[in-house]
Amino acid sequence: MRNGLRGGHGRYPRAALAALAALALAVPMGREALAQAAAPQVYVVALATVKNVADRPTTPIPASLRGNTLYWRVLGSGSAVSYQLCMGFFGTQRDAESARQQLAASFRDARVVQVHSQERDNLEKASRAKAVAPAAGAPPLLPAAAPAAVPVPAPTPPAPAKSAQAEQAPQAAAAPPPAGSAEALMAAGRNAIVREDYAAAIRAFTQLLALPENSLTRDAQEFLALSYERRGDTARARAEYESYLKRYPEGEDAARVRQRLATLSAEPQAQQLRAPSEPQQGWRSFVGGGLSQFYYRGNSTIDSRPLGANALDRTTLSLVDQSALITSFDANARFLDDTHENRIVFRDVNTRNFISGQESINRLDSAYYDYKYKPASASARLGRQPGNTAGLPGRFDGALLGYGFTSSTRLNLAAGEPVVPGFTIDSVQRFYSASAELGPFNQRWSGNVYVFRQTVDGIADRDAVGMEARYFMPQGYFSTAVDYDTLFRHLNFATAQGNWIAPWKTAFNLLLDYRMTPSLQTTSAIIGEATTSIRQLLNTYTEDELRQRARALTAQSAIAYGGFTHPVSSVWQLGANVSVTRISHTDGTNNYPATPGSGYVYTFTAQAIGTGVFATRDVNVFSASRVSADTYTGLAGQITTRIPVGANWTFDAAVLWYGQDNQDGSTLQRVSPVGRASYRWRNSVTLEAEAGIENTTARSAFLQEDTRRYFFSLGYRWDF
């Protein structure tokens, strides 16, 4: 990643930082050292970490906490320096956590930090010194080994200069942690997050997690997930958050992780911070992204053997069923100052198929420009962009405008054309919508309400009103969403999900989901027709008839899921869940047949999750499931393990088994072992290889078919 600074104050020379650090009581001597070592511990809430003090947030502090002290701590690793805004001081962790919960709505990354009471004393001394001699120069600063207390607002650090305090108590600065240590990697990762170099943050936290278990491992796992989330890699972020909860299912940090996991797909609008009173910093730029290429190949051998007295000779067919190179590229550039923020995002996936008859495809996921005007909390985004919230399509080409009237009310307007990858029609769909983001209220409630209208070839395609609501608490979360189509006069979807951690440490999960599939829209009437043009179909059918045909081709899907996990030791946790799913029948049309419903499908699963069972930091999952439906029953088993080796290698292995007995007497058996190895090279490139075998035997009264499939993938990921 390239980080450019121009204007403002620029970078401070090392000599200046060294001189500032020398002003602090970083390494007390003699009796003073013994006194500090025995000093009682106090707690503070770390609100935010920034690269320069001019970037400090100015979100209003709740009235109940305005009597507390705000001050800066200086974090350093080698030549890298960042500033942490803290609120203190609290005598107990419970009091600090209570304050953090009140601040969580405005400072989402706030966390409780334990510090020496000497830090509080240093702040009081610095405040008294400032009152006596306000022009004495810089306030005391400390490196990360012993953070200093600096009253807010902190001035921009001046050039090296002696002060009265420096002359009275010259002390040596604490040495930085050794390169490659957990402390150094944590500092590097946190500093990378501050400057939004998420590729560098991912590298640092990945290396830290490859070290033996230590006091920073838990935080590193959470920061790794956060880095993927802020980079826009939702799938990887979700996987890392889930990995965190598997390893650390309890505690206040786990509750925070569950909240972030729950809001990945419907993140509430971040509260805009008002312009700070510090001097303007000038324009800054950040560029990052990634490139990956993976080749996938699969070879299958199908052996068919008829059964019975009149059976024909067996036949064997061998073929290459997959040969493709998939290239993914994403880039993210930001240009901003204290008033404006500009962002350009580009993400593209290209699939090059090498098998004759299989078409190569290119999928442009995102290509948009985003602008924010911070003083008015106004924003505009133009181009191909993700939706999936407030009734918007999952992806669309268009514009999204927003304006924050208050800290808890924001209006969004959107218009454009929906994009469905791999699906094109000869009709033109256009939409426009309005939504209001509400909250947070009482640091717990947030949500939105919206109206949405979409047309196709000039007639109504989808009209909907809906709402989303989210509730967070230290022990879990709850969210719900409802979408009602006023054109079809029918509920389009309704969903509710939640998570709760009981006082006895058991985590419960619940999901209820009902939806029309596909979503209710007039466009569904093209299914089974010779044309995909609604305009042409209007020559044969009226608008009402098209909607009746669309409704006859739309099924209803329902899911109910409940489960729990419980830690039984420091290594193992056990869990179980049950789900019930059902897809209704469709009536069909004269050009497309009716489809039968699935009936109720019941799935029962039990699992055991172990960490550190066979090696340090390994993760092992053992699960077994039973599936019961109207026309079949099935059993499934799975064993997976992940073992990091050294600082660069990670090995994954899995064995999956599935057996099914059908109502007509036929059976199916499948076994699939899979292995994967990845190597991190030069902190920015990951080389990965995966290989596996899938053996399937399908048997009926007249035929047995044995299929053996070999598959592998080989590729790399480069983060820049």
N, C-alpha and C positions, 0 to 999 in steps of 0.2 A: 504494500500500500504506500502511496505517496501522499505526504502531508505538507502542504505549502502554506506559509504565513506571509502576509504582506500588510503593510500599514500597522497601526497600533504601536505596541512597544516591542514586538518581535520576541526573539529568544533572549534570555538573560545569560550572560557569560558565566562559566563555571566558577570563576574567581568570586563573582558577586554572591553566588549561592553558598560557596564555602565560607565566605565572610559572615553571611547571615546565620549559617548554622553554628558558627563559632560563638555567636552571641548567646546561645542557649546553654542551660545547665544540663548538657547531654550525658556526661559521665561524671557524676559526683565523686568526690574523693574522700577518703578517710571516714570519719564519723558520719559525714553527710551521706555517704554511700550506704552505710549501714542503716541510717534512718530511713532513706528512701526504700530500701529493700523491705523494711518492716512496715512500710506505710500501708494503711488499709486501702482496699479496693473500692472504687466508686464506678458509676455507670453513666454513659452518655448515649445519645441517639445521633448516629452519623446520618445526616440528611442527604447529602450529595457530595460527589467528588468531581472536581473540575480541573482543567489544565491551567487556567489562569483565574485569579480572584475576580477579574472583571466579569466572568461568566457566572457568578454566583446567582442562584435562583432568588427571586423576590416574592414568591408566593406568600400571601398573608399567613401568619401564624395564628392558630386558634387562640381566642381570648384567654382560655384557661391555662395556656402555657406561656403567655407573654412575660411572666415574671421570671422565667428561666434565662440563662445566659447563652447567647450565640457566640461562637468563636471558631477560629480556623485551626486546623492541624495540618502540618506539612508532611507529606508522604514522599519518600525518596528511595530510589533504587539506582545506584550508580549515578549517572548524570541526569536521569529522568526524575522530574519533580512534579507533583500534583498537590492539590489543596482540597482538604476535606472539611466541609461545613458541619459543625456539631452543635447540639443543644445539651446543656448539662446544668447542674450535676445532680444525679439521683443516688440515694443511699442504697437502694435495693434494685435488683434486676426486675422485680415485678413492677415497681414504679416506672422504670425506664420503658418497659414493654407497654405499659398503659399509655405512656406518652407517644410511643411509636405508633400504636394503633390509631390515636387521634390524628397523627400526621400522615398516615399511610395514603390517604386520598390525594394529598398534594405532593408527597414525596414517596413515590412508589418503591424506591430502592432503599428507603430508610431501614437501618438496622441498629440493634443495641450492641454497644462496644464496651468492654470492661477496661478501665484505665486506673493508673495509680492516683491516689489523692494528691500526689505531688504535682500532677498536671493542673489540678484546680488551684493549688497554691501558687504555681508559676503564673497562672492567669491573673490571680489577685495581685501578685507582685508587679506584673507587667502593667496592669491597670493603674496601680498606684504610681509607678514610674512615669506613665504617660500623663497622669494628672499633674505631677510635679514638674516634668520637663517635656511638654508636648512636642518639642522640636528635636528630640534626642535622636531621631533616626528611626531605623526599622524596629519593629517589635521582635521579641525573641522567637526564633524559628528552630524547630528540631527535625532531624531526619526521622524516617518511619520507625526506627528502633525505639524512640522515645518521643512521641509527637508533642509538639509545643502547643501552648494555649495562646491564641492571638485574637484579641477582641474584634468583633464585626462592627462596622465594615472594615475589612483589611485593605490598606493602601497597596498599590503596586509596589513590589520590592524595589528600593532605590539602588543606586550604584554602591559599591563597597565604601563604607565610611565607618570611622570609629564612633562609638557612643559611650556615654558615661557608664552604662551597664557593662559594656564590653571591657572597659578599662578596669572596672572593679572586680570582675569575675571571669577572666579568660579561661575557657575550658576547651578540651579537645572534643571534636565531633565524633559521634559513634560511627564505626566502620560499617559500610554497606554489607549485606549478606553475600556470601560467596555465589558466584555465577553457577546456575544449574540447581541451586538449592530450592526447596519448597518456598521459602520466603521470597527469594528473588523472582521466581516464576509467578508467584501470586502478585507481587508488586508490578511486574511487567504486564500481566494480564489485566489487572485493574486499570493501570494507566492506559492500556490500549483501548479499553472500553470507554474511558473518559474522552479520548481523542477520536472515538468511533472507528478505530482500526480493528474491526471485528475479526478479520483474518488473523492478525497478530494475537488477539486475545484468545482465539480458538487454539492457536499453536501453543501458547503458554500454558493454558489450563489443561490441554491434552498431555503435555509433557509432565505437568505436576501430577496428574492422575496416574501416570505410568510409574511414579515413585512408590516406594512402600507406604502403607497407610500411615498418615500423620495427622496432626491437628488441623491442617489446612485442606485435607482431602474433601471433606464434606462441603466446604464453601466453594472449592474448585469445581465440583460437580454441578452446583447450582449456577455458578458464573459461566460455565461452559454452555449450559442450556440457554442462559440469558443472552450470550453472545450470538448463538445461532438465531434466537428469536429476533434480536434487533437487526441482524443481518438480513432477515426476511426468509430464512430457511425454516419454515414452520414444521416440516416433517422431522428434520433433525432436532429441532428444539423440543418437539413433543417427545421424541425418543429419549433425549437426555433428561428431561423432566421426569419421565416415567422411570428411567434408570435410577434417578435420585430417590424417588419414592419407594422403589423396591429395596434400596439399601438403607434408607433412613425414613421409615414410615411414620415416625412420631416426632413430636416436638413442634415448637412455634415456627421454625424454618420450614418444616414439612407442610404446615398449613399455608404458608405463603406460596410455596411451590405449587400446591394444589390450586390455589387461586389463579396463578399465572397459566397453569395448564388448562384450566377451565375457560379462560378468556382468549386463548390463542386464535380461535376462529372468529371471535366477536369481541375484539379488544375495544373497550370504551375509549372515546376520544381523550387524548391526554390533555390535561389542563394547561393552557397557555400561560407562561410566566410573563409578567409585565417587565418592561424595560428597566434594567438596573440603573442606579444612580452613579455607578462607577464610570470612569472614562471609557469612551468608545474604543474598541479593540481593533477595528479594521476587518477587512475581508480575509476569510480563511477558506481553504479548499481541502476536501478529502476525497480520495478515490480508492475504491476497493472492488473486489469481485472474485470470480473463480471460473476455472475452465476444467471440464472433465470429459474424458473419452473412455468408453467401455465397449469392448467387443463381446458379443454374446453368440454362442453357437450351441446347437442341440442336434443330436443324432438319435433317431429312433429305429428300433427293430421290432416289427410286429409279426408274431407267429400265431397264425389261426389254425386251430385243429378241430374239425367237426367231430361231434360225439354221436354215438348210435351205430346200429348195424350197417346202415347205408351211407356211412360217412365217406366223403371224398378225401383225397389226399390233402395233407396239410400244406399250407402256403406260407411263405415268409416274405415280408416286405421290409426293405431298409431304405431310409431316406433321411436327408438333412431337413429338419423342420424349422430350424432357426439359424440365421447367419446375418447379423446386423451390427453396425457400428452406431452407437448413440453418443452424440456430442452435445454437451450442455454448456452454455456460457451465460454468465450474469455479470453485470457491471453496475456500480452505484457510485455516482459522483455528486458531491454536495459543495455548494458555494454559499457562504453565509457571513453575515456580520451580526451586530446586536439588534438590527431592525428587520433584516430580510433573510430568508433562507430559501435557496434554490436547490432542487434535487432532480437528477436525471437517472432513471432506472431502466435497465434493459435486461431481459431474460429470454433465452431462446433454447429450444431443444430440437435437434435434427436427428432423424433416424434414417440411416442409409441401409436399405435391404439389399442383400446380395443374392437372394433366391429369385429365380425367374418367376414372374407373375406376381410378386409381392412389391407393392409400390413403396417408394421412399417418400417420407413425409417430413415436413418442417412445421414445428409448432411454436409460434411466437407467443410466449406467455405474458410478457409485460414490455411495454415501451412507452413510458410516460414522463412528463415533466410536471414537477410539483413545486408550488410556490407558497410561502407563508409570510404574511406581514404580521410580525409579532406584537406591535403595540395595540392593534385592533383585533387580535386573535382571528385574523382572516386567512383563508387558504383557497387555493385553486389547483386542481390536478387535471391535466389534459393528456389523452392518449389511451392506449390499451392498458387496463388496470384491473386488479382484483376487486371483487365486490363481496358477496356472501354475507352481507349484514344489512339491516334495515330494508329488507325486501329486494335488494339489488341482485342482478344476475351474478353467477359465480365469477364471470369475467366479461368485460365489455369494452367497447371502443366509445369514448365519449369524454364528458367533463363532470367533475365533482367539485362543487363550490361550498365553502363553509364560512360561517361567521359566529363568533362567540359573543352573545349579548351579555352574559354574566359568567361567573366561574362555574355555574352549574346548569347553564342553558346554552345550547348551540344548535343553530339551524343549518341543515345541509340540503343542497339542491343538486340533483344529478339528471343527466340526459345522455342518451347514446343508443348504441346498437349492441344487443347481446352477442357474445361469441361462444360457440360450443366447439371445442377442438375436435377435429375429425368428422364434423357434421355440417354440411352446407345445404341450403335450400335455394330455390329460385324466387323466394319471397323476401321482402324487405321488412325486418322487424325493427321498430324504434320504441324507445320508452322515455319516460320522464318521471321523476319522483321527488318527494319532499319528506324530510325526516327531522325530528327534533331529538337531540341527545340530551338526556336529563341526568343530573347527578354529578358527582356523588352526593348523597344526602346522609348525614349522620355517619360519614365515613364507611358506609356499608351498602347503601342502595344505589344502583345506577341502571340505566336502560335507555330505551328510545321508543318512539311511536312514529309511524310512517304511513304514507299513501303512495301507491304505485300504479301507473297506467302504462300499458304496452299495446302498440298497434302492429298489425301485419297487413301489408298491402293496403293500408288506409282504413281497415276496419278494426274494431276492438279485439285484442288478442288476450289480454289479461288485465283485470282491474282488481286491486287488492288493498286492504288496510291491515295493519298488523302492529305488534308490539313485541319488545324484548325486555326482560327484567332480570337483573342479577343482584344477588345478595351474598355478601362475604362476611365471615366471622372467623375468629382464630381457630375454631374447631372444624371449619369446612366451608362449603359454599352451596348455593342453590341458584339455578337459572331456568328460565322458561321463555318460550317464544310461541306466538300464535299468528297465523296468517289466514285471513278470510278473503275469498274471492267474491267480490260483489257482482261480477259479470255472470258467473256460473251459480252464484248464490249457494256456495258450498265451502266448507272448511278445507283449506289447502294443506295446512299442516299445523300441528300442535305438539310441542315437545317440552319435557321437563327433565332435568337431571340434577343430581346433587351428590355431595360427599360429606360425611360427618365422621369425626374421630371421637370415639367414646372415651370417657375418663379412664377406662381400663385398657386403652391403647388399640382397640379394634377399630379399623377403618371400614365404613360401610359405603357402598356405592349404589345408586339407583338411576335408572333411565326409563322413561316412558316416551314413546315416539309414535305419532300417527301422521301419515302424509299420503297425498295422492302421488302416484308414480306412473308416468312423469307428471310434473306439475300441471295443474289445470291451465290450458291455453288453447285457443282456437287452432293454432298451428298443428296440434296433434292430429287433426283431421286428414293430414296428408299421408298418414300411415296406410300402406297398402294401395295407395293411388298411383296411377301411371305418371303423375306429375307432382312436383313439389312446389308448385305455384298456387297460392291461395287465390290469386287473381283469376287464374284459369278455372279453378274449382267453383268460383262464384258464377261462372257461366252455366253450371249444372245445379248447384245447390244455393239456397238462401243462407244468410248469416246464421239464423237460428238452426237450420239443418246442419251446418258445419259444426256448430257447438254441440249439437246432439251427437254427432258422429265422434267428435273429440272426446266427449264424456263416455261414450260406449267403448272407447279404446284406452281408457285410463283406469288403472287398478288402484286399490287401497292397500297400503302397507301399514302394519302395526307391529311394534316391538315393545316388549317389557323385559327389563333386565334388572337383577339385583345380585349383589355379591358382597363379600367381606374379606379382609385379610387381617391376620393377627400375629404379632411377633411372639414366638415362643421361647426365643433365646437371642443372644447377640448375633447369632449366625443365621438362624432359620426363622422364616415366617410362613404360615400356612393360610390358605385361602380357598374359597369356594364361591361359585356363582351359578345362577340358573337364568335362562332366557327363554322367552316364548315369542315366536315370530309367526306372522300370518300375512299372506298376500292374497287378495280376493280375486275372483274370476273377472273377466271382462266379457261384455256382451258381443263385441265384434261388430263388423259392418258387412255389407254385401261384397266388399272387396278384401276384407281381412277377417279371418275366422275368429270365433270366440276362443279365449284361453281359459283353462280350468284354474281354480284357485289351488294354493299349496296346502290348504288345511293348516292346522296348528303344528308347528315344529318346536319340540322341547329339547333344550340342550342343557345338560348338567355337567359342570366342570369342577374338578378339584386340582389344586396345585400347591407345590412347595417351592419356595425360593430360598436359596442359600448363598451367602457371600463369604468368601474366604474359606471355602470348604476344602479345596484341593491345593490352592495356591493363594498367595497374597493378592487381594483385590479381584479374585475371580467372581463371576456371577453365574449361578446355575439355576435353571428352572425345570421342574418336573411337573408335567400336567397330564391328566387323563379326562376324557369327555365321553359322554353317552348322548347320542342323538336319537330322538324318537319322533316319527312322522306317520301320517296315515298310510303311506305306501312303502316305507322302509324304516329300518333301524340301523344305527351305526355306532361303532366304538372307535375312538381316536386316542393316541398317545404321543407325547412329544418330550424329548429331552434336549435341552440346549445348554451350552456353556460358553463363556467368554473368558479368556485368560490373557491378560497383558504380560508380556515378557520383556523385561528391560524397559528402556525409555522409548523404544521405537516400534517394537513388534506387538501385534495383537492377533490372537488366534481365536476363531469361533468355530464351533462344531454343533451339529444338530442331527437328530434322528427322528423322523416322523413316520407314524404308522396309522393306517386307517382301514377299517373293515366294514362292509355294508351288506346287509341281507335285505333283498327286495321282496315285495309282496308276491310277485310272480314266481318266486323260487330262485331267481338269479342272484349271484353274489359278486362282490368286488373286494379285492385285497390290494393295498398299495403300501410299499415301504420305500422310504427315501432318505438316505444319509447325505449330508451336505457338509462341506468344510470350507472355511474362508481364512485367508491370511492377509494382513495389511502391514505395511511398513511405512513409517514416517521418515521422509528424507529431506534434510536441510530445512526443517521446520516449516516448509510451505507446500511440499509435494507428498501426497499419499499414494503409494502403489498398492494395488489390491488385486487378489486373485481368488476365485471361487470355483469349486467343482463339486459335482454331485451325480448321483444315480437315482433314477426313479423306476422301480419295478412294479408293474400293475398286472393283475390277473383278473379277468372278467369271465365268469362262467355262467352259462344258461343250460337248459335241458338239451340243447342241440349243438352248442359251440363253446369252445374255450379259446380265449384270446389272451396271449401273453405279450406284454409290451415292455421293452426295456429301453429307457431313454438315458443317454449320457449328455450332460450339459456342463458348460463352464463359461466363465466370464473373466476378462483380464483388462485392466485399465488403470487410470490414474486420476487424481484430482489435484489441481493446482490452485492454491489460494493466494491472491495478491492484494 
